[in-house]
Amino acid sequence: MRRPSAVNHPASWLAGYIPDLPTPFDAEGAVDLDAFWRLCERQLEAGVTALVVCETTGEASTLSPDEQSLIIGAAVEVAGGRARIIAGAGSNSTSQAIELTRRAEEAGADAVLSVVPYYNKPMQTGIEAHFRAIAEATALPIILHDIPGRTIRELADDTLVRLAQSSRFIGLLDATCDVSRPPRLHARLPAGFRLLSGDDTTALPFIASGGDGCISMVANAAPNLCRTIYACCRHENWQSARALHGRLAPLASALAKESPAALKAALHTLSLMRAGVRLPLVELDGVAARDIVHLVAAIGERDFAAAS
């Protein structure tokens, strides 16, 4: 079993724009590993430090445990140590989340992304106990995922601060769109604990207010532009960062409306994969699909190349 290195010092890799990869399906609805390999390789060539697989954008809720292990293992193989592999391993059942986490570890993941339990509406004490039980069951570092729009319950600041005192928890994926959270939390969190936006449309102000990056959908379509935006942020070149962020904003907003069907339509437009999704999701059609084509064309190959 491959163990992650320097798990308590994630600053070198848990930062910047990290793509939340979709799961490609072939014409029969099976996982398309060839297309998945291409998606991974494209990101690696763009210099990403990590890849997220089997998460929200990856349609994890419709993947079997065996499919998840297959995808994680494929990502580990194609990365070959060039980037860390972060595997989605969340569930609203603590025992199932533990099982998925153990399987991700066996498949070679470097870290897991674990979401606040959804649907059950647990109290904060239950959320904390859920994450501590997962931490006790694995050697992998854990990134917490707070996305109240999907889970109903939020990960409260006080709960996060208590969990972050354990070195097992190395970061937060914050999809609350609350850009005041980084400055509010920094003084209360251990040094090195990473705060990542989970929303492309507010990623720039999140980073500007002290965040460390974004786990991103739009980075799947424009990895070089996203890398350049983050480089501008690091050098405090906010004018250029805002201009590039503005160029991507219309596409990012469109992707967020029908995730991940809209992203798959965009990547299909770029000839990277089929647009197929699994029920209960369906492919974009009509005006929505045409809008994605136009938004991708508006960015254009020249703009992609200019950021490389």
N, C-alpha and C positions, 0 to 999 in steps of 0.2 A: 504493500500500500504506500503510495507516495504521500509524504507529509509536506505541508507548506513550510517555507523557511521565513524567518523573521516575522512571525505572525503578530508580534506585539509592536511592530514598527511598520505600519502599513502606509506611511506617508509617501513612500517612493512609488507606490502603484495604485493606491486607492484615492485617486485624484484625477481631475480633468474630466473630459467627456468619455464616459464608458458606455458602449452600446448595449442596449437590452435587445438581444437578437430574437427575431421571429423564428418559428419552426416551419420550414418549408414542407409542403406535402406534394406528393406526386399525383398523377391523374387518378389513381385508385384510392387516394386518401392516406397512403402510408407516408412515414417520414422519409423525405428525400435527402439522403445523406450527401449526395453529390452537390446539390444546391447549398446545403448547410455548410459544407466544406468551403465553397466559393465565398459565401458570406463571411465566414471566419477569416479566410485568407485576405480578403479585401480590407478588413479592419486591421489585421496584423501588419499589412503593408503600409497602412496609414499611421502606424506607430502607437496604437492603443496600448495601454498598460494592463487592461483587463477586459474580459468579455463576460456578460451576464447571459446565462442560458436557462431555459425552463422556468421562466418567470411570467409575469403578466403578458408581455408582448409575445412570449413563446407559447401562449395558450396552454399553460401548465395544467389547467383544470381539466383539459380534455386529453392529456397524455397519460398513458398507463405508466406504472412504476418502471417497467422494463424499457419503455420508450425513453423515459427520462434518463435512465442509466446509460442507454445507448447514445443519446445526444451529448450527455456530459462527457462520456468517454471519447466521443468523436472530437469534441472541442479540445479536450486535453491533448489528444493525438496531433491535431493540426497545429495547435499552439506550440507544442514542443518546447515549452519553457520560455517562449517569447513574450507571453502575457499570462496573467493569472486568470483562472477560471472560477467565476462566482456562480454557484448553482442555486436556483430557486428551490427551496425545500420547505415551503410553508403549507400549513393546513389549519383548519379550525378544530381539528382533533389533535391533542398533544401527542398521543401515541403514534398517529400517522405522520406528524411532523418529525418525530424522532426517527421513524423508519425511513422516511425520505432523506433525512440528513445523513443517516448511516449509509444509505445507498450512494449518496453523493460522495461521501468520503471514500467508499470502496471504489468508485469510478474514477477517483483521482482529482476531485475538485480541490481548489485551494481555500475556498471559503464558501459559506452558504448565506443566502439572503432569506430571512425568516420574517414572515408578515404577521402583524397583529391578527389574532384569530377573528374570523369574519362570521357573520350570521348569528353566532351564539350570544353576542353582546356581553362578554365577560366584564366583571369589575376590574379595576386597575390591579388589585391584588391577584386576581386570576391571570391577568396578562403577564404580570411579573413572574408568577409561579410557572406559567407555560414556558417562558423563555429560559428560566433557570433550569427547568427539567431538560430542555433540549441541550443546553450547555453541558450538563452533566453527562450526556450520552454520547458526546463526540469530542474529538481532539481538534476539530476545525474551528477557526475563528468565525464569528457570527456577525453579520450586518443586519441590523433591525430595520424593518420596513413599516413605516407609518403612512397609511393611505386611507384615511377615514371616509373618503368618498365611496370606497368599495367595502370597507369593513364595518362601518357605522361607528365603532369605538375608535377613539384616538389613543395614541401612546402619549400619556401626559408627561410634561416636562419632569416632574418629580420622579415618576417611574423610570424614565430614561436615565436620569442622573444616578439613581440607585443601581440600575443594571450596569451602567458604564464604569462603575467602580471595579467591576471584574474585568480583567484583561481579556477574557473570552469574547467580550463584545467590543468590536473595533470601529463601528461606525453606524450611522443612521442614514437610511434612504428616506428623505422627507418629501412626501407628495401632498402636503397640506397647502401648498402655495403660500405659506406664511413666510415672507422674506425677512421678518423681524426675528425669526427663530435663531439664526446663527449668532447675532450679537447678544441675544438674551441668554443663550446657553453656554457660550464659550467659557466664561469665568467659572461655570459650575462643572465642566467636564474635564476629564484628565487630558493632559497634553498628548497629542497624537490621535485622539478620537476624532474620526472624520465625519463631516456633515455634508451630505450629497443631496442635491435637489432631485426630485423625481418628476419634475414638470418642466418641459422644454421652454414653455412660453415665459416662465418666470425664473429660468435658470440664471440669466445674467445678473439681475438684481440680487438673487440669492448668493451668488459667488461674490458680488461686490460688497455685500454686507458681512462677509466673512466665511462663506461656504467654501468647500473644497472641490466642488465639481458637480457633475450631473450624471445620473444614470439615465440614458437618453434614448428616445425613439428616433428622433430626427438624425442622430449620428449614424444610423444605419444607411440613410440616404446620402449624407454629406459628411463623411468622417474627416476629410481634410479641412473643410470649413470650420467644423466644430473644434478641431485641434488648434486652428489658428485663433479662434475666439478665445480659447483658454490661454494660449500663449500671450495674447494681448492683455488679458486680465492679470496674468502673473507679472507683466511689465508695466501694469497700471496705465496701459494705453486704452483708456476707456472710450475715447472717440471712435477708434477703429473697431473695438469690441462691439459697441452699440451699432455701428454701421453693418457689420457682418451679421450680428444677431437680428437686426431688422430685415436683412435679406432672407433669412431663414424663417422669420416669424410667421408669414402666411402659411407655409408648408407645415410648420410645427403645429399651428392651430388646427389645421385641417386633419392632421394625423391624430390629434388628441380626441377629435369628435367621434371617430369610429375606429377605435384601437382594438386589434391590430389589422383589421381589414383594410384600412386606408394605407397603412404602412406597406402591406403586402402588394397593394395596387401600385404604390410608388416604386417598389423594388421590381415589380413586374415591368413597369414602364422602362426601367433601366436595364431590362433583360437579365436580371439576376436570379429570378425565381418565378414560379407560378403564383398566382394570386389566391389560390385556394385556402379556405379556412374550414374549421370543423364546426358542425352544428353544436350549439344554437346560433353561432355566428354564420353569416352569409357574406359572399363577396359584394363589394360595391358595384353598383350598376348605374346606368343613366347619368344624370347630371353630376352626381357625386364622383363617379369614376372619371368623367371628363375633367372635372375640376382638378383632380389629383394630377392628371396628365399635364394640364396647363401649368400647375404650380411647379412641377418638376422641370418642365421646359423653361420656365421663367428663371430658374437658377442657372441651368445651362452648363454644358461641359466646360466652357471657358472659365466660369466662376469656380467650378470644382478644381480645375487645374491651377488657377491662380493662387489657391490656398495651399497647394501641396508643397 
